[in-house]
Amino acid sequence: NAGVTQTPKFQVLKTGQSMTLQCAQDMNHNSMYWYRQDPGMGLRLIYYSASEGTTDKGEVPNGYNVSRLNKREFSLRLESAAPSQTSVYFCASKLEPSTGELFFGEGSRLTVL
Amino acid sequence: AQSVTQLGSHVSVSEGALVLLRCNYSSSVPPYLFWYVQYPNQGLQLLLKYTSAATLVKGINGFEAEFKKSETSFHLTKPSAHMSDAAEYFCAVTDGGATNKLIFGTGTLLAVQP
């Protein structure tokens, strides 16, 4: 029972490089989310997808793009990485309608030099 | 806009002592409230949630939290700390919007001393 799977788990980039973080869930959940976690700041929402075919900006969307490829997969792309994007990224999913409970992946640690 | 405040970014207790982690929310509508735990190098796991049923909510690993509307609080407690409770704890509240997105507090790192 995999739940929410994120790849890669670790990545080091140089400033200006691009990369895509992949996320897949096998729980048949409708909505999916990307958060970033930084020390002292908790989790901040980057983008979310309430259902297949829709995406919306969260609190900190600048510098990111997303794609809801199908119901299972939701990817996060950094087109031109910056040191400020060094963070731990978490993907999460939720069944709708629901009381809001999120199920999280194990995180992807990204360092931008 | 909804917000969550966790008082104390670091809390240290002795093994066997009471654990109290504080969470206050701002809300103009009845919220759903959550506590998540994050162990080192792992994702977040749900500890417990309040969804407008009983105000005292019991979760996993002996944790519980009480919803107090008059104080807009949802503090997390455990009567007796165990070394394995050392982790970071996050309080979260639904934003009241159509999709019930979660807004997280900044987290409290719990250390348990032997």
Interface residues (C-beta under 8 A of the other chain):
Chain A: V4 S31 Y33 Y35 G40 M41 G42 L43 R44 L45 Y48 A50 G58 F90 A92 E96 S98 T99 G100 E101 L102 F103 F104 G105 E106 G107
Chain B: S9 Y32 F34 Y36 N41 Q42 G43 L44 Q45 L46 K49 T51 F90 T94 T99 N100 K101 L102 F104 G105 T106 G107
